[in-house]
Amino acid sequence: MRKWIVALSLPSIAFAPVPAMAQERPWEWGWGMHPGWWMWGAGGLVMMLMMLVFWGLVIAGLVFGIRWLVRQGREEQPDRALAILRERYARGEINKEEFDARRRDLGGRAA
Protein backbone atom coordinates (compact mmCIF):
# COMPACT_ATOMS: atom_id res chain seq x y z
CA MET A 1 0.00 0.00 0.00
CA ARG A 2 2.86 2.37 0.75
CA LYS A 3 4.24 1.93 -2.77
CA TRP A 4 0.98 3.25 -4.25
CA ILE A 5 0.98 6.25 -1.95
CA VAL A 6 4.56 7.05 -2.90
CA ALA A 7 3.83 6.49 -6.61
CA LEU A 8 0.79 8.76 -6.54
CA SER A 9 2.49 11.50 -4.54
CA LEU A 10 5.57 11.78 -6.78
CA PRO A 11 3.87 13.89 -9.48
CA SER A 12 2.54 16.32 -6.89
CA ILE A 13 5.98 16.62 -5.31
CA ALA A 14 7.59 17.15 -8.72
CA PHE A 15 5.24 20.01 -9.64
CA ALA A 16 5.15 21.68 -6.21
CA PRO A 17 7.69 24.44 -7.04
CA VAL A 18 5.86 25.45 -10.26
CA PRO A 19 3.48 27.99 -8.64
CA ALA A 20 6.37 29.54 -6.78
CA MET A 21 8.38 29.83 -9.98
CA ALA A 22 5.43 31.42 -11.82
CA GLN A 23 5.29 34.39 -9.43
CA GLU A 24 6.72 37.70 -10.51
CA ARG A 25 10.11 38.54 -9.10
CA PRO A 26 10.70 42.23 -9.75
CA TRP A 27 13.86 42.18 -7.66
CA GLU A 28 15.52 39.93 -10.25
CA TRP A 29 14.79 42.08 -13.30
CA GLY A 30 16.32 45.37 -12.33
CA TRP A 31 15.52 48.59 -14.14
CA GLY A 32 14.04 48.05 -17.60
CA MET A 33 14.66 44.33 -17.60
CA HIS A 34 11.06 43.12 -17.66
CA PRO A 35 10.78 40.10 -19.99
CA GLY A 36 8.45 42.02 -22.31
CA TRP A 37 10.19 45.40 -22.16
CA TRP A 38 10.71 45.47 -25.94
CA MET A 39 6.95 45.34 -26.55
CA TRP A 40 6.58 48.98 -25.47
CA GLY A 41 8.78 50.31 -28.26
CA ALA A 42 8.97 49.91 -32.01
CA GLY A 43 9.18 46.13 -31.73
CA GLY A 44 5.77 46.01 -30.08
CA LEU A 45 4.24 48.23 -32.74
CA VAL A 46 5.67 46.10 -35.54
CA MET A 47 4.41 42.96 -33.84
CA MET A 48 0.94 44.48 -33.41
CA LEU A 49 0.80 45.55 -37.07
CA MET A 50 1.92 42.11 -38.23
CA MET A 51 -0.79 40.54 -36.09
CA LEU A 52 -3.42 42.83 -37.62
CA VAL A 53 -2.18 42.01 -41.13
CA PHE A 54 -2.24 38.29 -40.34
CA TRP A 55 -5.79 38.31 -39.00
CA GLY A 56 -6.91 40.57 -41.86
CA LEU A 57 -5.56 38.05 -44.36
CA VAL A 58 -7.20 35.17 -42.51
CA ILE A 59 -10.59 36.91 -42.46
CA ALA A 60 -10.32 38.00 -46.10
CA GLY A 61 -9.37 34.45 -47.08
CA LEU A 62 -12.39 33.07 -45.27
CA VAL A 63 -14.73 35.60 -46.89
CA PHE A 64 -13.41 34.96 -50.40
CA GLY A 65 -13.38 31.21 -49.82
CA ILE A 66 -17.00 31.16 -48.67
CA ARG A 67 -18.07 33.38 -51.57
CA TRP A 68 -16.27 31.10 -54.00
CA LEU A 69 -17.93 28.00 -52.52
CA VAL A 70 -21.38 29.62 -52.68
CA ARG A 71 -20.92 30.50 -56.37
CA GLN A 72 -19.80 27.00 -57.39
CA GLY A 73 -23.31 25.65 -57.97
CA ARG A 74 -24.55 28.63 -59.98
CA GLU A 75 -24.23 29.42 -63.65
CA GLU A 76 -23.70 32.96 -64.87
CA GLN A 77 -27.12 34.47 -65.51
CA PRO A 78 -27.31 36.70 -68.59
CA ASP A 79 -29.06 40.04 -68.17
CA ARG A 80 -32.70 39.24 -68.98
CA ALA A 81 -33.72 42.88 -69.64
CA LEU A 82 -30.93 43.31 -72.18
CA ALA A 83 -31.88 40.03 -73.84
CA ILE A 84 -35.50 41.21 -74.22
CA LEU A 85 -34.28 44.53 -75.63
CA ARG A 86 -32.15 42.68 -78.22
CA GLU A 87 -35.11 40.48 -79.17
CA ARG A 88 -37.35 43.55 -79.69
CA TYR A 89 -34.65 45.16 -81.84
CA ALA A 90 -34.22 41.95 -83.84
CA ARG A 91 -37.99 41.74 -84.47
CA GLY A 92 -38.02 45.38 -85.63
CA GLU A 93 -40.23 46.68 -82.81
CA ILE A 94 -37.70 49.41 -81.95
CA ASN A 95 -35.16 51.26 -84.07
CA LYS A 96 -31.39 51.66 -83.56
CA GLU A 97 -31.59 54.98 -81.69
CA GLU A 98 -34.23 53.68 -79.25
CA PHE A 99 -32.22 50.46 -78.76
CA ASP A 100 -29.03 52.41 -77.96
CA ALA A 101 -30.87 54.78 -75.60
CA ARG A 102 -32.52 51.95 -73.65
CA ARG A 103 -29.29 49.92 -73.54
CA ARG A 104 -27.52 52.94 -72.00
CA ASP A 105 -30.37 53.25 -69.48
CA LEU A 106 -29.98 49.59 -68.54
CA GLY A 107 -26.20 49.90 -68.25
CA GLY A 108 -25.54 47.25 -70.87
CA ARG A 109 -22.46 47.11 -73.02
CA ALA A 110 -22.34 47.17 -76.83
CA ALA A 111 -23.70 44.11 -78.58
N, C-alpha and C positions, 0 to 999 in steps of 0.2 A: 504494500500500500504506500509506503514511503517513496518508492521509486516513482509512482504516478504523481505524487504531490510535487516531487522535485522536478519531474519532466514537465508538468503543467506550469510551474512557477518560473521556469527558466526564461520563457519569452517575456514575461512581465518584468523580470529583473534586467533583461537585456535592454528593454526600451524605457526603463525608468529615467535615465538622464535626459531623454529627448525633450520633455517639456522645459526642463531647466536650460537646455541649450537653445531653445527657440525664443527665449526671452531676450529683449533688447539689452544691450550692454553699452550704453553711451560712453562709459569710461574707457572702453577699448578703442573707440573710433578716433577720438581726438577732434581737432577742429577741421571741419570740411571733409571728414573721411567716412561719411555715411555711405553704405553700400550703393545707394542710388543717387549719389550727389551729382552725377553727370546728367541725370534726367532733367535738371532744372536749367540747363543751358541749351546750346544749339543742338546737342545730341538728342535731347528730349524732344525738341521741336521736329527734328528730322524723323525721329522714330514715330511721333504722332502723325505726321503727314504721310509717312509710308503706310501706317496702319489705316488711315482714311482712304488712301489710294487702293490698298488691298481690298478692303471691304466694299468700296465702290465698284471695283472690278468683279467681285463675287456677286454682288447684287445685280449689276448690269448683265453678267453672264446668265444668272438665273432668269431674269426678265426676258432676255432674248431667246434663251433656250425654251422657255415655256411658250412664248409666242410662236416659235418655229414648230414646236410640237402640235400646237393648236391648229396651225395652218396646214399640216401634213394631209389631212383628210379632205381638204377643200380644193376645188378647181378654181382657176381664175374666172370670175364672172365678167363677161363683157358688159359694157354700159348699155342697158336696155333702151334708154331714151335716145341715145345716139343711133342705135340700130333701127329704131322706128323711124327716126328722121331720115336715115339713108334709104329705107324702104319707100317712104313717101316721095323722096326725090327721084328714086328709080322708077316709080310708077307715074311720075309726071304731075303729082298733085301740087308740088311747090317748085318754084324756079330756083336758079343758082343763087341769086342774091338773098332770097328768103332762107335757103338752106344754110348759106354762110353765116347769116345773121343769127339764126337759131343755134347753129353749132357753137358760135362764140358765146352765146348766152348759156349754153350747157357746159362750156368749158372743155369741149372736145378738141382733139387735134385734127389736123388735115387728113383727109381720107386717102 
